[in-house]
Amino acid sequence: MEHRIGNRMYHGLMYSIVVLFAVFCVTPFLLVLSSSFTSEESILQHGYNIFPREFDLSAYRVLFLDAGRLIEAYKISIIVTVIGTIASLAITAMLAYPLSLKRFKLRKALNVYTLITILINGGIVPWYIVCVKYLGLQDNLLALIVPYLCMAWNVFLLRSFFQTIPEEISESAKIDGAGEFRIFLSIIVPLAKPALATIGLFISLMYWNDWWLGLTLLNKVELQPLQLLLRTIQSNVQFIATSAQGAEIIRATGGRLPSEGIKMAICIVTIGPIVFLYPFIQRYFIKGLTIGAVKG
């Protein structure tokens, strides 16, 4: 009886801690969401609150002054994220797998070569010259995809997971007549789903949140990804005062642009796709967090 009571108290304590931690995690998001619907004067006077003191849509009106351009930027970011994630994950996996094989003769040399890309950086100017002059990555969607196709850090993470898969499995398949590529697709990839899902999430976040490639490699405004467009809006929010629509918003908000509200509205607009992506890979994500932690 005492043992059951002790177990109930222990589980109750653990559940309480988890719930409390969840509240701590959700609270910042609620503050951002509430602030995006709060008037600028209320934020400046009372600060951020979970519930809006004065409900106001001025921040979203400013943000959607050019809704067509915002939608196009959304489309570009989605296309780049989807294509970039699939291509980058495939290249990363195909490089990480041979690096994990003891029977691969060039394993050490390729490991050192991959490590050098982390330790030594040529600098922004040589990087820019290579991308623009030699690879032609300027004013096209490839400029937003190719530079991030293979990140050495992701390669080593995935290699660590591949090393936990016994080589005897691939060797037995090889005896049965399967080639390396068939072994990789039919055996290794299914076993590595948790790791691939985790690395895929990291890559998706990198592509979705990136604005640097657009800033350095794009001159065409119509090719700007969402993050770069929103960064431009936030950095130049004062120029809205010169437009007729901006003047109407200023009059409606009492003569003040909702600069704080715009920052919060930008967070809400950009977070959507990632929030929808996570539930699909949640069952793999927890297991994938232990990549390389235990070797069997």
N, C-alpha and C positions, 0 to 999 in steps of 0.2 A: 504494500500500500504506500509506504513512504517512498519507495523507488518510483512508483507511478507519479506521485505528487512532485517528486524532484524532477522527473522528465518533463512534466507539464510546465513547471516553473522555468526550466531551462529553455524549452521551446518557445514559451511565451516571451522570455527575455530576448531570444534571438529574433523572433518576429518583430518585436518592438523596435529593436535596433535597426532592422532592415527597413521598416516603415519610416522610422525617423530619418534614416539615410536617404530614402526615396524622397521625402519631403524636402530635405536640404537640396537635392538635385533638381527638383521640379520648381522650387521657389524662384531661382534666377530667371527661368524661362517665363514664369507667370509675371514677374516684374517687367521683363522686356515686352511681353504681349500687352500688359495693361498700360505701360508707358506709351506704346505706339498709338493708343486710342485716347490719350490724355492731352489736354490743351497745354501749350507751352507755358502759360502763366502758372498753371497749377503745378507743373513740374518744378518750376523755379521757386515757387513759394513753399510747397509742401514736400518736395522730393518725390522719389519713386514709391508707389504703393501697389499692392497686389490688385486692388480694385480701383478703377479710374475715379477720381474725385469729380472731374469735369469731362464727360465723354466728348471726344472731338475727333473728326476724321481728316483734319487738315494735313497731317503728315502723309497720309496715303493720297490725298489730292495732289500734293506737290510731287510725290514720287511717281504718280501716274499721269503727269502732265503730257508726256509723250508715251502713251501706253503701247503704241505700235512698236516703237523702238525697244521698249522693255520686253515685249513678247518675243521679238526677234533675238534679243540677247539671251533670253531664257532658252529658246530653241537651240542656239549655238552652243550654250553651255551643256545642255542635255546631250546633244550629238557628240560633242568633244568628250564628255565624261563616259558615255557608253562605249564609243569606239576606242578611246584611249585606254579604258579599264580592261576591255577584252584583249586588245593587242598587247598592252604592257604585261598583263597577267600571263599570257601565253609565252611571251619572250622571256619573262622572268623565270617561269617554271622550266622552260626548255634549257635555260642556262644553269639553273640551280640543280637540276637532276644529275647531269654528268659530274658536277662538282662534288656531289655526295657519294659517287661511286669509287670505291677503292681500286677497282680494276681499270679505271680510266687513266691512261698513261700521262696525259697532259694536265691532270687534276691540280697538282701543286703550282705549276706555272700559271694556269688560268685563275687559280685562287689569288695568287700574288697580283696578277694583272688587274683583277676585279677590285682587290683591296687598294691598289694604288689610286684608283679613281675616287676613293673616299679621302685618302690622306693628302693627295696633291690636287690642287685646283689651278687651272691655267689662268683664271681671271675672267672678268666680264668681257673685256675687249676681244681677246682671242675667241671666246665662246661666241660672241656676236658675229665675228668675221666668218667663222666656220658655218654658223647657221644660215647667214644671209648669202655670203659669196659662194660657198662651196655646196651647200645643201639646198639653197633656194627657198629657205623657210621665211618668207616674208609676204604679208598680205594674202595668206591662204590658211585654211583650217589645219593643214598639216603643221603649221608653225605652233599651233596650240597643243599638238599631240606628240610629235616626234621627240622633242627634247626630254620628255619624261617617260619614254618607252621602257627604259631599263635603268632602275635605280639599284645601286650596289647593295644598299642596306636591305632592301626587300629580297634580293638574291640570297644573301647570307641567312636571313630569317627562314626562307623557304628551304634552303639547303640543310639547315639544322633539323627541320622536320623530316625531310627525305632521309636523313641519316638514321632516324628512328625506325624506318621500315627495313626489316631484315633483307639483305641482299639475296638470301636463299630463295625468296619468293620469285625474284626476277630470274635467278639462275635456273630454277626449275622450269619456268616458262620458256627460257631460252633452249633448254634441252628438248622441250616439246616442239620446237621449231619456230617460236615467235621471235620476231626481230625487235631491235631496241625501241623503235618507234611504236610498234604494237604493244610492247610491254608497258611503255610509258602511258599510252592512252587507255589501255584496257585494265591495267593493274594499279599503276602508281597514282594516276589522277583520281580514281574513285577512292583510294585509301587516303588521299591528301585533301579531301574536300574541306575539312575544318580549317586547315592552313590556307588553302586557296581562297576560301571565303573571307578569312581575316585579312590576308594581304590584299584581296580585291577591294575590301572596304577601305583600307588605307589608301590605295591607289585612287579610288573614287573620290575620297575626300580631298586628295591632293589636286586632282583635275578640277573638281567643282569649286574649290576655294581659290584657285590660282587666278591672279590678275597680272602677274609679272610678265609672263610670256606675251600677253596681249599688249602690254605697255611698251615692251621693247621691240617686238617683231611685227606689230600691226600698225599701219597708217590709215587703213580704211575704217571709218567709223562704223559702217554696217556690219563689220566682222567682230566687233567688240563682244567679248563674253559678258555674262551677267555681272560677275564680280567687278570687272573693270568699269562697266557702265555705272554701277551703283557707287563705286569709289569716286568716279568723276562727279556724279550728282552730289555726293556728300561733300567733296572738296570745293565744289563751286556752287553751293546752294544759294549764295547771295546773288548770283546772276539772275535768278528767277524773278527778282524784284523788278527787272527791266522789261519783263514780258507782261502782256495784258492779263493773261491768266494768273500770273504771279501776283499782279497788283490786286486782283479780285480776292485772292486768298489772303493777302496781307490785310485788306480791309475787313475780311470776315473774321480774322483772328486778332483783331484789335491792334493792327500795326506791327505785328511781330511774326517773323518766319518761324515755323516749328522745327528748329534745328535739332533739338534733342529728340523730338518725336520722330524725325526722319531717320536718325541713327537707329532707333528701335524698330521702325518699320522696315528698314533695310535688313536687319537681323531676321525678322519674321519672314520676309520674302525669300531670303536665301536659304533658310533652314529646311524648307518644305521637302524637297526631293530626298534629302538624306534621312529625314525622319521616316519617310515612307519606305526607304530602302532597308533600313535596319531590321524590321520584323521578318523579312524574308530570309535573312542570314543569321538570325538570332541563335538558332539551335546549333549552328556551327561556330559562332563567334566565341562562346565561353570556352569550348574545347580548344579552339585555335589560339587562345591567349597563352596557352602553355607550350607554344612552339619551342622545341628544343630544350624544354625544362627537364624532361626525363628521357633517357635513352635506354632502349631495350634491345 
